Structures are given as structure tokens and as C-alpha cells.
Amino acid sequence: MLTATLLYASAPPLLHVTASDANPFYFNFLITMMQVAIPGMFLVYSKNTYVDARLDEDQRRRLLKPGSHCVYFRRVRAGAGGSEAVVVRELRRNGALDVLKLPIVWALVSSLHYGFLTWATTILETAVATTIFELWPVFLVYTLARHNDSDRRFRGAPSPSGHGRRAMSKERMALIALAGIGLAGMLGSQAGGQIRSAADLVSLEAVAGMVVALVASLLAALSVLSTLAYGKTLYYALVDVPAGGASDRRSPRNAAPIELRGDPDRRLLVWLTMLGYVMARIVALPVNLLIGTITPSVGGSLTPTAVLGALLIGTAASVAGMMLRIGNIRTEDAAVNSLLCFGPAVSLMALMALGITLPRFDLFVVGAILILAVNVRIQLRPDPAVGAR
């Protein structure tokens, strides 16, 4: 996770140096190309070890069917007491609205996040847009905690928070919120250069830039969550739901977490997760070109420097994305993603080295110390209900 954090932190300074006035969605197209190429090579060269060694012939045939990829977790009522259970459900022919619940669909939508970040930097100072964007780990932790809770309910396992309706303990929720406050402090440390008064906060340009950066942040969190959800639901559909069985399955064959089922199962889950990552970005390639064509006002053409920057960011993001997903697969504790909150501090220090000043350096220091304290608390005191791995 720390390696992924450092790689993600390299994106804003590279963006600042290279993107300039490049069309953000053309820029995102090149990043997406690398996110297809590098994980795609992993999928090709690891298939024999990660897939063929774990799935039988019938399961591999089901993996090739498009319908097998249209599965998702669904919460349902489980009895008169109002308690909830979770099933793995397949997309039904008359369920047009259920398409919006498919993880693979959201993986496609969220793959545009670097395009929105680049767009935000054409409106706001890079440091301001970057700090808003870097809120994504906070969004990820809360949403991933609910996803992990759905997984536990599907397997019939108890909630680690000690409360049946709570996906994360109150202490963890408070700590992650404090990390978000630390990130907000970092935002204030450089906002003074562009937002000098309350009037600037309500200016149309500032609000538009902040909204675009916030959309990029939400999409970045969704990019991780959607591919993890895709890999896990597809794993259950292939391994735990028998061929020709019911599309709604309340009790899997194996109630143990995938992390405890052995290396073959963990490797299969990694492969399936990265499959969703690559598939979504393949579809996103023409989408980026289309958006770039119909929105030429958000930027100009790509320069050689911008091309190089996009390829470097794409390489870093590809490796970081793989390591981030592997780190989440190796643990049920969503709070491990709080380590990603160190990313803004690293990015801002790199931006300072490139000549960007922080009008309120004291807020930067306070925010960084708060994030450090939160992570020390979380990592030195793991959630006991998660259990040792």
C-alpha cells in the first residue's frame, strides 16, 4: 500500500509539469492506454497459473460467457425481523435499471477520473485541484467498508464492528474522518494563493473547478471499489454458485473469507479483479476520444511533453492500481487504505520543489501531522474482529 501511495503521489507533479493546456480527455486516453497495456500483459502471462490451475473446464467455459460478468451483490430482507442478507444476483432480461448496479459498468465510468483531474487543473491551481482530488481515499474507505460488509453477510460471517448494522467500528469511522480533516487542512495551505477572500469561494470559476475536482475524486474511489466488487462477485459466481443453479445464492459452498481459502483462490481473485480493470479501460479508450472531440474548449492539442507525461502517469497508475488492489485482497480491513492519505503530502512536497508555494505552510504541517497520527493509530491497533492474517 505504501508503494502504491508513492506511485499515485507522482501523478500531480507530473501533471503540473507536462499537461499544461492539453485536452484532458486526450491526456486521459494515453494514461488509459498504459492501464490497458501493463495489466493486460499481467493477465496474459499469469492466466495459466492464476486461472487454469484453479478453475475446472466447466468453470473456465462459464468465464467466457458474457452473462457471467453481469453479477452483483444485492441486499435483501432475510426474515420477519427485518435483518438483511446479501445474495449474488445475475442481471435479468427485464432489469434495465439493474445495469446501473453492475460493478463493470461503474468501472467503465470511473476510468475517466484522470481526465476530470486534468480538466480541474485548467481551472484551478494544480495544488488546489490536487488536494481536492486526493480526498478519494476517504471516500474509498467508507464505501469499501460497506462492500466488505456485504461480502461478510453473503458468507454469513459476523460483523467485525460488533454491531450487525455497522460495517466499520465507530473508532475507525472517527479516525478516517480525522484523516479527511487533515486533507482539508492541506487544501487550506495552498488555497490562499487563489482563494483570497470569501467572494472567491463563490465565484463561478472557483466553484466549477472544485466541482470538477470533486467528481474526479469520487470517480477515483469508485474506480478501485468497482473493480474489487467485480472481481469478488465474479469469483463467487464461478466458484461458489454451481453451474445451472439459482442466480440468487444465500449460502456459499465455503463460508471462509477468500483470503483464508489458500493461495490459488487469492491468485484467482487478483486475476479476476484485474480483468475488470482492463476490460473497463478498453471500453474507456474510445469514450475518452469522443469526449475530447466534443469538448475542445477544455484544452488544446497534445504536445510531445504532454504525451510523455501521460505515458509516465499511466505507467505509475497501472503499477499502483495493481498493488492497491492486491493489498485490499490480502485483508478485510478497509482502513488499510488510510495509508493513501499520505499521498497529498508527498505530492505537495514535490510541487513545492517545482516552485509552487504554500501561502499557509502551517496548515500543511498541521494536516500532515494529523494524517500521520491517524495512520499510526490505525496501523498499530488493527481491528481485532478482522483477525490476524
PANURO-216811 format. One record per residue (C-alpha): x, y, z; residue number from 1; residue in one letter. Coordinates in steps of 0.1 Angstrom, whole numbers. Example, Ala and Ser with C-alpha at 12.3 -4.5 7.8 and 13.67 -1.06 7.14 Angstrom:
+-------+-------+-------+------+------+
!    xx !    yy !    zz ! resi ! resn !
+-------+-------+-------+------+------+
!   123 !   -45 !    78 !    1 !    a !
!   137 !   -11 !    71 !    2 !    s !
+-------+-------+-------+------+------+
***
This chain:
+-------+-------+-------+------+------+
!    xx !    yy !    zz ! resi ! resn !
+-------+-------+-------+------+------+
!     0 !     0 !     0 !    1 !    m !
!    29 !    24 !     7 !    2 !    l !
!    44 !    17 !   -27 !    3 !    t !
!    11 !    23 !   -43 !    4 !    a !
!     8 !    56 !   -23 !    5 !    t !
!    41 !    68 !   -36 !    6 !    l !
!    33 !    59 !   -72 !    7 !    l !
!    -1 !    77 !   -70 !    8 !    y !
!    16 !   107 !   -55 !    9 !    a !
!    38 !   111 !   -86 !   10 !    s !
!     8 !   119 !  -108 !   11 !    a !
!     1 !   155 !   -97 !   12 !    p !
!    37 !   168 !  -101 !   13 !    p !
!    40 !   150 !  -135 !   14 !    l !
!     6 !   165 !  -144 !   15 !    l !
!    18 !   200 !  -134 !   16 !    h !
!    50 !   198 !  -155 !   17 !    v !
!    36 !   181 !  -186 !   18 !    t !
!    -2 !   185 !  -191 !   19 !    a !
!    -3 !   223 !  -194 !   20 !    s !
!   -32 !   232 !  -217 !   21 !    d !
!   -36 !   197 !  -232 !   22 !    a !
!   -71 !   184 !  -237 !   23 !    n !
!   -77 !   164 !  -205 !   24 !    p !
!   -95 !   136 !  -221 !   25 !    f !
!   -69 !   131 !  -248 !   26 !    y !
!   -44 !   131 !  -220 !   27 !    f !
!   -65 !   106 !  -201 !   28 !    n !
!   -67 !    85 !  -233 !   29 !    f !
!   -29 !    80 !  -232 !   30 !    l !
!   -30 !    72 !  -195 !   31 !    i !
!   -57 !    46 !  -201 !   32 !    t !
!   -36 !    30 !  -229 !   33 !    m !
!    -9 !    23 !  -203 !   34 !    m !
!   -36 !    10 !  -179 !   35 !    q !
!   -46 !   -15 !  -206 !   36 !    v !
!   -11 !   -25 !  -217 !   37 !    a !
!     6 !   -32 !  -184 !   38 !    i !
!   -21 !   -50 !  -165 !   39 !    p !
!   -31 !   -67 !  -198 !   40 !    g !
!     4 !   -83 !  -200 !   41 !    m !
!    -1 !   -95 !  -165 !   42 !    f !
!   -34 !  -111 !  -174 !   43 !    l !
!   -19 !  -129 !  -204 !   44 !    v !
!    12 !  -142 !  -188 !   45 !    y !
!    -4 !  -152 !  -155 !   46 !    s !
!   -35 !  -169 !  -168 !   47 !    k !
!   -21 !  -205 !  -167 !   48 !    n !
!   -10 !  -200 !  -130 !   49 !    t !
!   -38 !  -178 !  -117 !   50 !    y !
!   -68 !  -192 !  -136 !   51 !    v !
!   -63 !  -226 !  -153 !   52 !    d !
!   -47 !  -241 !  -122 !   53 !    a !
!   -77 !  -232 !  -101 !   54 !    r !
!  -108 !  -234 !  -123 !   55 !    l !
!  -120 !  -267 !  -139 !   56 !    d !
!  -130 !  -269 !  -176 !   57 !    e !
!  -167 !  -261 !  -169 !   58 !    d !
!  -158 !  -230 !  -148 !   59 !    q !
!  -135 !  -217 !  -175 !   60 !    r !
!  -163 !  -220 !  -201 !   61 !    r !
!  -186 !  -200 !  -178 !   62 !    r !
!  -158 !  -174 !  -175 !   63 !    l !
!  -161 !  -169 !  -213 !   64 !    l !
!  -198 !  -162 !  -212 !   65 !    k !
!  -208 !  -125 !  -211 !   66 !    p !
!  -237 !  -132 !  -187 !   67 !    g !
!  -212 !  -145 !  -160 !   68 !    s !
!  -197 !  -110 !  -158 !   69 !    h !
!  -231 !   -93 !  -151 !   70 !    c !
!  -233 !  -102 !  -115 !   71 !    v !
!  -235 !   -80 !   -84 !   72 !    y !
!  -242 !   -81 !   -46 !   73 !    f !
!  -278 !   -73 !   -36 !   74 !    r !
!  -291 !   -68 !    -1 !   75 !    r !
!  -324 !   -85 !     6 !   76 !    v !
!  -347 !   -89 !    36 !   77 !    r !
!  -340 !  -121 !    55 !   78 !    a !
!  -370 !  -128 !    77 !   79 !    g !
!  -397 !  -110 !    96 !   80 !    a !
!  -372 !   -94 !   120 !   81 !    g !
!  -361 !   -70 !    92 !   82 !    g !
!  -325 !   -83 !    92 !   83 !    s !
!  -306 !   -81 !    59 !   84 !    e !
!  -289 !  -108 !    39 !   85 !    a !
!  -268 !  -105 !     7 !   86 !    v !
!  -271 !  -126 !   -24 !   87 !    v !
!  -251 !  -127 !   -56 !   88 !    v !
!  -276 !  -118 !   -84 !   89 !    r !
!  -273 !  -121 !  -121 !   90 !    e !
!  -286 !   -94 !  -145 !   91 !    l !
!  -321 !  -103 !  -156 !   92 !    r !
!  -335 !   -96 !  -190 !   93 !    r !
!  -362 !   -73 !  -177 !   94 !    n !
!  -339 !   -55 !  -153 !   95 !    g !
!  -328 !   -25 !  -173 !   96 !    a !
!  -322 !    -4 !  -142 !   97 !    l !
!  -302 !   -31 !  -127 !   98 !    d !
!  -275 !   -24 !  -152 !   99 !    v !
!  -266 !     6 !  -131 !  100 !    l !
!  -258 !   -18 !  -102 !  101 !    k !
!  -232 !   -38 !  -122 !  102 !    l !
!  -196 !   -32 !  -110 !  103 !    p !
!  -182 !   -35 !  -145 !  104 !    i !
!  -204 !    -6 !  -156 !  105 !    v !
!  -191 !    17 !  -128 !  106 !    w !
!  -156 !     5 !  -135 !  107 !    a !
!  -160 !    20 !  -170 !  108 !    l !
!  -175 !    53 !  -158 !  109 !    v !
!  -149 !    57 !  -131 !  110 !    s !
!  -119 !    52 !  -155 !  111 !    s !
!  -124 !    88 !  -166 !  112 !    l !
!  -111 !   102 !  -133 !  113 !    h !
!   -77 !   114 !  -146 !  114 !    y !
!   -95 !   133 !  -173 !  115 !    g !
!  -116 !   152 !  -148 !  116 !    f !
!   -85 !   159 !  -127 !  117 !    l !
!   -66 !   173 !  -157 !  118 !    t !
!   -97 !   194 !  -165 !  119 !    w !
!   -98 !   207 !  -129 !  120 !    a !
!   -61 !   218 !  -132 !  121 !    t !
!   -70 !   240 !  -162 !  122 !    t !
!   -95 !   259 !  -139 !  123 !    i !
!   -78 !   259 !  -105 !  124 !    l !
!   -42 !   259 !   -93 !  125 !    e !
!   -27 !   224 !   -96 !  126 !    t !
!   -21 !   223 !   -58 !  127 !    a !
!   -58 !   231 !   -50 !  128 !    v !
!   -72 !   207 !   -76 !  129 !    a !
!   -48 !   180 !   -64 !  130 !    t !
!   -58 !   183 !   -28 !  131 !    t !
!   -95 !   180 !   -35 !  132 !    i !
!   -88 !   151 !   -57 !  133 !    f !
!   -67 !   134 !   -30 !  134 !    e !
!   -98 !   131 !    -8 !  135 !    l !
!  -106 !    99 !   -27 !  136 !    w !
!   -90 !    75 !    -1 !  137 !    p !
!  -115 !    88 !    25 !  138 !    v !
!  -145 !    81 !     1 !  139 !    f !
!  -129 !    47 !    -7 !  140 !    l !
!  -126 !    36 !    29 !  141 !    v !
!  -163 !    42 !    37 !  142 !    y !
!  -176 !    26 !     6 !  143 !    t !
!  -152 !    -3 !     7 !  144 !    l !
!  -162 !   -10 !    43 !  145 !    a !
!  -198 !   -14 !    31 !  146 !    r !
!  -187 !   -37 !     3 !  147 !    h !
!  -167 !   -58 !    27 !  148 !    n !
!  -198 !   -59 !    50 !  149 !    d !
!  -218 !   -72 !    20 !  150 !    s !
!  -193 !   -99 !    15 !  151 !    d !
!  -195 !  -110 !    52 !  152 !    r !
!  -232 !  -111 !    51 !  153 !    r !
!  -231 !  -132 !    19 !  154 !    f !
!  -209 !  -157 !    37 !  155 !    r !
!  -229 !  -155 !    69 !  156 !    g !
!  -199 !  -141 !    90 !  157 !    a !
!  -204 !  -117 !   119 !  158 !    p !
!  -197 !   -80 !   116 !  159 !    s !
!  -163 !   -70 !   129 !  160 !    p !
!  -177 !   -38 !   143 !  161 !    s !
!  -197 !   -58 !   168 !  162 !    g !
!  -229 !   -43 !   155 !  163 !    h !
!  -249 !   -61 !   129 !  164 !    g !
!  -259 !   -29 !   110 !  165 !    r !
!  -224 !   -13 !   111 !  166 !    r !
!  -197 !   -21 !    85 !  167 !    a !
!  -170 !    -3 !   104 !  168 !    m !
!  -164 !     4 !   141 !  169 !    s !
!  -171 !    39 !   155 !  170 !    k !
!  -134 !    44 !   163 !  171 !    e !
!  -124 !    36 !   127 !  172 !    r !
!  -151 !    59 !   113 !  173 !    m !
!  -138 !    88 !   135 !  174 !    a !
!  -102 !    82 !   126 !  175 !    l !
!  -109 !    82 !    89 !  176 !    i !
!  -129 !   114 !    93 !  177 !    a !
!   -99 !   130 !   111 !  178 !    l !
!   -78 !   120 !    81 !  179 !    a !
!  -102 !   138 !    59 !  180 !    g !
!   -99 !   169 !    81 !  181 !    i !
!   -61 !   167 !    77 !  182 !    g !
!   -66 !   167 !    40 !  183 !    l !
!   -88 !   197 !    42 !  184 !    a !
!   -61 !   215 !    62 !  185 !    g !
!   -37 !   208 !    33 !  186 !    m !
!   -62 !   223 !    10 !  187 !    l !
!   -63 !   254 !    30 !  188 !    g !
!   -25 !   256 !    30 !  189 !    s !
!   -24 !   265 !    -7 !  190 !    q !
!   -59 !   278 !   -14 !  191 !    a !
!   -48 !   312 !    -1 !  192 !    g !
!   -29 !   318 !   -33 !  193 !    g !
!   -60 !   316 !   -54 !  194 !    q !
!   -89 !   320 !   -30 !  195 !    i !
!   -80 !   351 !   -11 !  196 !    r !
!  -115 !   360 !     3 !  197 !    s !
!  -150 !   345 !     8 !  198 !    a !
!  -160 !   361 !   -25 !  199 !    a !
!  -135 !   339 !   -43 !  200 !    d !
!  -152 !   308 !   -28 !  201 !    l !
!  -185 !   316 !   -45 !  202 !    v !
!  -170 !   327 !   -79 !  203 !    s !
!  -183 !   307 !  -108 !  204 !    l !
!  -149 !   296 !  -119 !  205 !    e !
!  -137 !   285 !   -85 !  206 !    a !
!  -169 !   266 !   -78 !  207 !    v !
!  -168 !   249 !  -112 !  208 !    a !
!  -131 !   239 !  -107 !  209 !    g !
!  -139 !   225 !   -73 !  210 !    m !
!  -169 !   205 !   -86 !  211 !    v !
!  -148 !   190 !  -114 !  212 !    v !
!  -120 !   181 !   -89 !  213 !    a !
!  -145 !   165 !   -65 !  214 !    l !
!  -161 !   145 !   -94 !  215 !    v !
!  -125 !   133 !  -102 !  216 !    a !
!  -120 !   123 !   -66 !  217 !    s !
!  -153 !   104 !   -64 !  218 !    l !
!  -145 !    86 !   -96 !  219 !    l !
!  -111 !    76 !   -84 !  220 !    a !
!  -126 !    60 !   -53 !  221 !    a !
!  -152 !    43 !   -74 !  222 !    l !
!  -125 !    30 !   -98 !  223 !    s !
!  -110 !     9 !   -70 !  224 !    v !
!  -142 !    -1 !   -54 !  225 !    l !
!  -159 !   -12 !   -86 !  226 !    s !
!  -131 !   -34 !   -98 !  227 !    t !
!  -127 !   -51 !   -64 !  228 !    l !
!  -165 !   -57 !   -63 !  229 !    a !
!  -164 !   -70 !   -99 !  230 !    y !
!  -136 !   -95 !   -90 !  231 !    g !
!  -153 !  -108 !   -59 !  232 !    k !
!  -188 !  -112 !   -73 !  233 !    t !
!  -174 !  -129 !  -104 !  234 !    l !
!  -153 !  -152 !   -82 !  235 !    y !
!  -184 !  -162 !   -62 !  236 !    y !
!  -204 !  -167 !   -94 !  237 !    a !
!  -177 !  -191 !  -108 !  238 !    l !
!  -166 !  -209 !   -76 !  239 !    v !
!  -195 !  -209 !   -51 !  240 !    d !
!  -226 !  -209 !   -74 !  241 !    v !
!  -230 !  -243 !   -91 !  242 !    p !
!  -235 !  -244 !  -129 !  243 !    a !
!  -272 !  -242 !  -137 !  244 !    g !
!  -280 !  -232 !  -101 !  245 !    g !
!  -302 !  -204 !   -89 !  246 !    a !
!  -290 !  -169 !   -97 !  247 !    s !
!  -296 !  -158 !   -61 !  248 !    d !
!  -274 !  -177 !   -37 !  249 !    r !
!  -277 !  -170 !     1 !  250 !    r !
!  -251 !  -196 !    14 !  251 !    s !
!  -219 !  -201 !    -5 !  252 !    p !
!  -202 !  -235 !    -5 !  253 !    r !
!  -173 !  -221 !    16 !  254 !    n !
!  -181 !  -196 !    43 !  255 !    a !
!  -144 !  -187 !    48 !  256 !    a !
!  -130 !  -154 !    36 !  257 !    p !
!  -112 !  -157 !     3 !  258 !    i !
!   -80 !  -146 !    20 !  259 !    e !
!   -81 !  -178 !    40 !  260 !    l !
!   -90 !  -202 !    12 !  261 !    r !
!   -54 !  -206 !     1 !  262 !    g !
!   -31 !  -191 !   -25 !  263 !    d !
!   -49 !  -204 !   -56 !  264 !    p !
!   -81 !  -187 !   -46 !  265 !    d !
!   -63 !  -154 !   -38 !  266 !    r !
!   -45 !  -155 !   -71 !  267 !    r !
!   -77 !  -162 !   -89 !  268 !    l !
!   -94 !  -132 !   -72 !  269 !    l !
!   -64 !  -109 !   -82 !  270 !    v !
!   -67 !  -121 !  -118 !  271 !    w !
!  -105 !  -116 !  -120 !  272 !    l !
!  -102 !   -81 !  -103 !  273 !    t !
!   -75 !   -70 !  -129 !  274 !    m !
!   -97 !   -84 !  -157 !  275 !    l !
!  -124 !   -60 !  -147 !  276 !    g !
!   -98 !   -32 !  -145 !  277 !    y !
!   -86 !   -39 !  -181 !  278 !    v !
!  -120 !   -45 !  -196 !  279 !    m !
!  -133 !   -12 !  -183 !  280 !    a !
!  -104 !     7 !  -197 !  281 !    r !
!  -105 !    -9 !  -231 !  282 !    i !
!  -141 !     4 !  -234 !  283 !    v !
!  -130 !    38 !  -220 !  284 !    a !
!  -104 !    44 !  -248 !  285 !    l !
!  -130 !    54 !  -275 !  286 !    p !
!  -151 !    72 !  -248 !  287 !    v !
!  -121 !    94 !  -239 !  288 !    n !
!  -116 !   103 !  -276 !  289 !    l !
!  -153 !   110 !  -280 !  290 !    l !
!  -155 !   133 !  -250 !  291 !    i !
!  -123 !   151 !  -261 !  292 !    g !
!  -137 !   157 !  -296 !  293 !    t !
!  -170 !   172 !  -284 !  294 !    i !
!  -154 !   193 !  -256 !  295 !    t !
!  -125 !   210 !  -274 !  296 !    p !
!  -129 !   241 !  -252 !  297 !    s !
!  -114 !   224 !  -221 !  298 !    v !
!   -80 !   222 !  -236 !  299 !    g !
!   -57 !   222 !  -267 !  300 !    g !
!   -38 !   195 !  -286 !  301 !    s !
!   -12 !   172 !  -270 !  302 !    l !
!    24 !   183 !  -271 !  303 !    t !
!    53 !   158 !  -270 !  304 !    p !
!    59 !   167 !  -234 !  305 !    t !
!    23 !   160 !  -225 !  306 !    a !
!    24 !   127 !  -243 !  307 !    v !
!    55 !   117 !  -223 !  308 !    l !
!    39 !   128 !  -191 !  309 !    g !
!     7 !   109 !  -198 !  310 !    a !
!    27 !    77 !  -205 !  311 !    l !
!    46 !    81 !  -173 !  312 !    l !
!    15 !    88 !  -152 !  313 !    i !
!    -2 !    58 !  -169 !  314 !    g !
!    27 !    35 !  -160 !  315 !    t !
!    28 !    47 !  -124 !  316 !    a !
!   -10 !    44 !  -121 !  317 !    a !
!   -10 !     9 !  -136 !  318 !    s !
!    15 !    -5 !  -112 !  319 !    v !
!    -1 !    14 !   -83 !  320 !    a !
!   -35 !     2 !   -92 !  321 !    g !
!   -24 !   -34 !   -92 !  322 !    m !
!    -6 !   -31 !   -59 !  323 !    m !
!   -36 !   -13 !   -43 !  324 !    l !
!   -60 !   -40 !   -53 !  325 !    r !
!   -37 !   -68 !   -42 !  326 !    i !
!   -33 !   -50 !    -8 !  327 !    g !
!   -71 !   -49 !    -4 !  328 !    n !
!   -75 !   -85 !   -14 !  329 !    i !
!   -50 !   -96 !    12 !  330 !    r !
!   -70 !   -81 !    41 !  331 !    t !
!  -106 !   -75 !    50 !  332 !    e !
!   -97 !   -43 !    69 !  333 !    d !
!  -107 !   -14 !    46 !  334 !    a !
!   -88 !    10 !    69 !  335 !    a !
!   -55 !    -1 !    54 !  336 !    v !
!   -64 !    24 !    27 !  337 !    n !
!   -58 !    52 !    51 !  338 !    s !
!   -22 !    49 !    42 !  339 !    l !
!   -31 !    66 !     9 !  340 !    l !
!   -38 !    98 !    28 !  341 !    c !
!     0 !   103 !    28 !  342 !    f !
!    -2 !   108 !    -9 !  343 !    g !
!   -12 !   145 !    -8 !  344 !    p !
!    17 !   154 !    15 !  345 !    a !
!    42 !   137 !    -9 !  346 !    v !
!    26 !   153 !   -39 !  347 !    s !
!    26 !   188 !   -24 !  348 !    l !
!    62 !   185 !   -13 !  349 !    m !
!    71 !   176 !   -49 !  350 !    a !
!    50 !   205 !   -62 !  351 !    l !
!    69 !   228 !   -38 !  352 !    m !
!   102 !   215 !   -52 !  353 !    a !
!    88 !   225 !   -86 !  354 !    l !
!    83 !   261 !   -74 !  355 !    g !
!    47 !   261 !   -61 !  356 !    i !
!    44 !   280 !   -29 !  357 !    t !
!    21 !   273 !     0 !  358 !    l !
!     7 !   305 !    14 !  359 !    p !
!    -3 !   287 !    47 !  360 !    r !
!    26 !   263 !    53 !  361 !    f !
!    14 !   260 !    89 !  362 !    d !
!   -19 !   244 !    78 !  363 !    l !
!     1 !   220 !    57 !  364 !    f !
!    21 !   209 !    87 !  365 !    v !
!   -10 !   205 !   109 !  366 !    v !
!   -28 !   185 !    82 !  367 !    g !
!     3 !   162 !    77 !  368 !    a !
!     7 !   156 !   114 !  369 !    i !
!   -30 !   148 !   118 !  370 !    l !
!   -28 !   122 !    89 !  371 !    i !
!     3 !   107 !   104 !  372 !    l !
!   -13 !   104 !   139 !  373 !    a !
!   -44 !    88 !   124 !  374 !    v !
!   -24 !    62 !   105 !  375 !    n !
!    -2 !    53 !   134 !  376 !    v !
!   -33 !    47 !   155 !  377 !    r !
!   -49 !    26 !   128 !  378 !    i !
!   -19 !     5 !   118 !  379 !    q !
!    -6 !    -1 !   153 !  380 !    l !
!   -40 !   -11 !   166 !  381 !    r !
!   -57 !   -33 !   140 !  382 !    p !
!   -94 !   -41 !   143 !  383 !    d !
!   -94 !   -72 !   165 !  384 !    p !
!  -125 !   -85 !   148 !  385 !    a !
!  -108 !   -87 !   115 !  386 !    v !
!   -84 !  -113 !   129 !  387 !    g !
!   -48 !  -120 !   121 !  388 !    a !
!   -39 !  -128 !    86 !  389 !    r !
+-------+-------+-------+------+------+
***
